[in-house]
Amino acid sequence: MSKDIKVALVTGGNRGIGFELVKQLALNDFKVILTSRDSEKGYDATQKLKELNLDISFVVMDLDNQESIRQAAITVNEQYGRLDVLINNAGVYLEENKKLVDMDPSILERTMATNFFGAYHVIRSFIPLMEQQGYGRIINVSSEYGAMSEMSYPGVGAYKLSKLALNGLTRLLAAEINGDIKINAVDPRWVSTDMGGPSAPRTPKQVAESILWLSTIGPEGPNGEFFRDGKRINW
C-alpha cells in the first residue's frame, strides 16, 4: 500500500456518530474500516456508504470479546499492514434510575466492559500497527459525565465511572506511548442518536466535524487532552 494512503478504523460505525465519522473520514480520502459487533448491521451500513463511492470496508468486532478484537487486528494487519487513525466510538448506556449502590451490579460491570475495557483492549490490540510506523492518532469518544467534577453529583453512576476511567486511560497512555502517536478524548455533547434521543440539539454530522480535526493533527498537536468543540476542557 502506498505510504500516502491513510487508514482509519471506527468502532461502532454502523449508526449514529460512528456512521458519520466513517463517512467524513472517507470523504477526506481515508481508507476506512467500519467495525460493528452485529455483522448484518455492519454490512448494511458499509453498503450504504459504498453506494456513495466511498472507500469503506467492514470488519466484525465485538468490544466485549477479546478474541474478536484480536482477530480484527490480525485482519487489518493482513489487509492493510498499517493503521493511522483509531476512533473508539462504540459505547453503551445501560443506566437504571437508581443510586450506584442500589443498582444491579451487572449494569456497572457491563458498562465498564464495553466503555472502558473494550476501548482498552482495542487500543492494546491495534497500537502495534501504529508503533511499527511510528505514527498514529487515537481518539476516545468520552462524555462530559467523565469529568471528575461530575462525580460530585448523583446519578448516571455506571456511565460516569466508565467515562472517568476512559479519560484516565487517555491521559495515562499519552504519557506512556512513544513516537508520533497522539491520544486524546472528546466530549460529543448531547447528540441526536439512538442513545441521545430525538430531542438532542446536535446532529451526528456536527459532532463528527468537531472530532475529525484530531485525526490529522501534526507532531506538535495535543496529546492526553480532553476536548469539546475543539476547545480543551477540564478533566
C-alpha positions as CSV (number, residue, x, y, z in Angstrom):
1,M,0.0,0.0,0.0
2,S,1.2,3.5,-0.8
3,K,2.6,5.5,2.1
4,D,0.3,8.3,1.0
5,I,-2.8,6.3,1.8
6,K,-4.1,6.7,5.3
7,V,-6.1,4.0,7.0
8,A,-8.7,4.7,9.8
9,L,-10.8,2.4,11.9
10,V,-14.0,3.4,13.8
11,T,-15.7,1.2,16.4
12,G,-19.4,1.2,16.5
13,G,-19.5,2.5,13.0
14,N,-22.9,1.2,11.8
15,R,-25.0,4.0,13.2
16,G,-25.1,7.5,14.8
17,I,-21.9,9.3,15.4
18,G,-19.8,6.3,14.3
19,F,-21.5,6.1,11.0
20,E,-21.0,9.8,10.3
21,L,-17.3,9.6,11.4
22,V,-16.8,6.7,8.9
23,K,-18.4,8.8,6.2
24,Q,-16.5,12.0,6.9
25,L,-13.1,10.2,7.1
26,A,-13.8,8.6,3.7
27,L,-14.7,11.9,2.2
28,N,-11.4,13.2,3.4
29,D,-9.5,10.5,1.5
30,F,-9.0,7.9,4.2
31,K,-9.5,4.2,3.6
32,V,-11.9,3.5,6.4
33,I,-12.7,0.3,8.3
34,L,-16.1,0.2,9.8
35,T,-16.5,-2.1,12.7
36,S,-19.6,-3.4,14.4
37,R,-20.5,-6.3,16.7
38,D,-23.5,-7.0,14.6
39,S,-22.4,-8.4,11.2
40,E,-25.7,-7.7,9.4
41,K,-26.0,-4.1,10.6
42,G,-22.3,-3.5,9.9
43,Y,-22.6,-4.9,6.4
44,D,-25.7,-2.9,5.6
45,A,-24.1,0.3,6.8
46,T,-21.0,-0.4,4.8
47,Q,-23.0,-1.0,1.6
48,K,-24.9,2.4,2.1
49,L,-21.6,4.2,2.2
50,K,-20.1,2.3,-0.7
51,E,-23.1,3.4,-2.8
52,L,-21.6,6.9,-2.3
53,N,-18.4,5.7,-3.9
54,L,-16.6,5.8,-0.6
55,D,-13.6,3.5,0.2
56,I,-15.1,1.6,3.1
57,S,-14.5,-1.9,4.4
58,F,-16.2,-3.8,7.2
59,V,-14.8,-6.0,10.0
60,V,-16.8,-7.6,12.7
61,M,-15.5,-6.7,16.2
62,D,-17.3,-7.2,19.5
63,L,-15.8,-5.0,22.2
64,D,-16.9,-7.4,24.9
65,N,-14.9,-10.2,23.3
66,Q,-11.1,-10.0,23.4
67,E,-10.7,-12.8,20.8
68,S,-13.0,-10.9,18.4
69,I,-10.8,-7.8,18.9
70,R,-7.6,-9.8,18.4
71,Q,-8.9,-11.4,15.2
72,A,-10.0,-8.0,13.9
73,A,-6.5,-6.6,14.5
74,I,-5.0,-9.6,12.6
75,T,-7.4,-8.9,9.7
76,V,-6.5,-5.3,9.5
77,N,-2.8,-6.1,9.6
78,E,-3.1,-8.7,6.8
79,Q,-5.3,-6.4,4.6
80,Y,-3.6,-3.0,5.1
81,G,-0.4,-3.5,7.1
82,R,-1.0,-0.2,8.9
83,L,-3.4,1.9,10.9
84,D,-3.1,5.6,11.1
85,V,-6.3,6.6,12.9
86,L,-8.3,4.7,15.6
87,I,-11.6,6.2,16.9
88,N,-13.0,4.4,19.9
89,N,-16.7,5.4,19.4
90,A,-18.6,2.3,20.5
91,G,-20.3,2.5,23.9
92,V,-23.4,1.6,25.9
93,Y,-25.7,3.4,28.3
94,L,-27.5,0.9,30.4
95,E,-28.5,3.1,33.4
96,E,-31.3,2.4,35.8
97,N,-32.8,5.4,37.8
98,K,-31.0,4.2,40.9
99,K,-28.1,5.1,43.1
100,L,-24.9,3.3,42.2
101,V,-25.0,1.0,45.3
102,D,-28.6,0.2,44.7
103,M,-28.5,-0.8,41.0
104,D,-27.9,-4.3,39.8
105,P,-24.1,-4.7,39.8
106,S,-24.3,-6.3,36.4
107,I,-25.2,-2.8,35.0
108,L,-21.9,-1.4,36.1
109,E,-20.0,-4.5,35.1
110,R,-21.4,-4.5,31.5
111,T,-21.0,-0.7,31.2
112,M,-17.3,-0.9,32.2
113,A,-16.8,-4.0,30.0
114,T,-17.7,-2.1,26.9
115,N,-17.0,1.6,27.5
116,F,-13.6,1.1,29.3
117,F,-12.2,-2.4,28.9
118,G,-13.5,-2.6,25.3
119,A,-11.6,0.6,24.4
120,Y,-8.6,-0.6,26.3
121,H,-8.4,-3.9,24.5
122,V,-8.9,-2.2,21.1
123,I,-6.0,0.2,21.8
124,R,-3.8,-2.6,23.1
125,S,-4.5,-4.8,20.0
126,F,-4.1,-2.1,17.4
127,I,-1.4,0.1,18.7
128,P,1.4,-2.2,17.4
129,L,0.3,-1.2,13.9
130,M,1.0,2.4,14.8
131,E,4.2,1.7,16.7
132,Q,5.7,-0.1,13.7
133,Q,5.4,3.0,11.6
134,G,6.0,5.5,14.5
135,Y,2.7,7.3,13.8
136,G,-0.9,7.2,14.9
137,R,-3.9,9.2,16.1
138,I,-6.2,7.7,18.7
139,I,-9.5,9.4,19.6
140,N,-11.6,8.2,22.5
141,V,-15.2,9.4,22.4
142,S,-15.9,10.2,26.0
143,S,-18.5,12.4,27.7
144,E,-18.7,15.4,30.0
145,Y,-20.0,12.9,32.5
146,G,-16.5,11.6,32.6
147,A,-15.1,14.7,34.2
148,M,-14.0,14.4,37.8
149,S,-16.2,17.4,38.7
150,E,-19.3,15.3,37.7
151,M,-18.6,12.8,40.4
152,S,-19.9,15.4,42.9
153,Y,-23.4,15.0,41.6
154,P,-25.6,11.9,42.0
155,G,-27.0,9.7,39.2
156,V,-25.8,8.0,36.0
157,G,-23.2,6.3,38.1
158,A,-22.2,3.4,35.9
159,Y,-21.9,5.6,32.8
160,K,-20.0,8.3,34.7
161,L,-17.4,5.8,36.1
162,S,-16.9,4.2,32.7
163,K,-16.1,7.5,31.1
164,L,-14.0,8.7,34.0
165,A,-11.9,5.6,33.6
166,L,-11.7,6.1,29.8
167,N,-10.4,9.7,30.4
168,G,-7.8,8.4,32.8
169,L,-6.7,5.8,30.3
170,T,-6.4,8.5,27.7
171,R,-4.0,10.6,29.9
172,L,-2.0,7.6,31.1
173,L,-1.4,6.2,27.7
174,A,-0.4,9.6,26.3
175,A,2.4,9.6,28.9
176,E,3.5,6.0,28.1
177,I,3.3,5.8,24.3
178,N,6.4,6.7,22.3
179,G,6.8,8.1,18.8
180,D,4.4,10.5,17.0
181,I,1.3,8.8,18.4
182,K,-1.3,11.1,19.9
183,I,-4.2,10.0,22.0
184,N,-7.0,12.4,23.1
185,A,-10.5,12.3,24.4
186,V,-13.6,14.2,23.1
187,D,-17.0,15.1,24.6
188,P,-19.6,15.0,21.7
189,R,-22.2,16.6,24.0
190,W,-25.9,15.8,23.6
191,V,-26.4,14.2,20.2
192,S,-29.5,13.1,18.3
193,T,-28.7,9.4,18.1
194,D,-30.3,6.2,19.4
195,M,-28.6,6.8,22.7
196,G,-29.1,10.6,22.9
197,G,-32.7,10.5,21.7
198,P,-34.6,12.7,19.1
199,S,-34.7,15.8,21.4
200,A,-30.9,16.3,21.4
201,P,-29.8,19.6,19.7
202,R,-26.7,18.3,17.9
203,T,-26.5,16.2,14.8
204,P,-24.0,13.4,14.2
205,K,-22.5,15.4,11.4
206,Q,-21.9,18.4,13.6
207,V,-20.2,16.1,16.1
208,A,-18.1,14.3,13.5
209,E,-16.8,17.6,12.2
210,S,-15.8,18.6,15.8
211,I,-13.9,15.4,16.3
212,L,-12.1,14.8,13.0
213,W,-9.6,17.5,13.3
214,L,-7.8,15.4,16.0
215,S,-7.3,12.7,13.3
216,T,-5.0,14.9,11.3
217,I,-3.1,17.0,14.0
218,G,0.6,17.3,13.4
219,P,3.5,16.2,15.6
220,E,3.2,19.3,17.8
221,G,-0.5,18.7,18.3
222,P,-2.2,18.0,21.7
223,N,-1.7,14.7,23.5
224,G,-3.5,13.4,26.5
225,E,-6.1,16.1,26.4
226,F,-9.9,16.3,26.7
227,F,-11.8,18.4,24.1
228,R,-15.3,19.7,23.4
229,D,-15.9,21.6,20.1
230,G,-12.2,21.9,19.6
231,K,-11.5,23.5,23.0
232,R,-9.7,21.9,25.9
233,I,-11.9,21.2,28.9
234,N,-11.0,20.3,32.4
235,W,-10.9,16.6,33.4
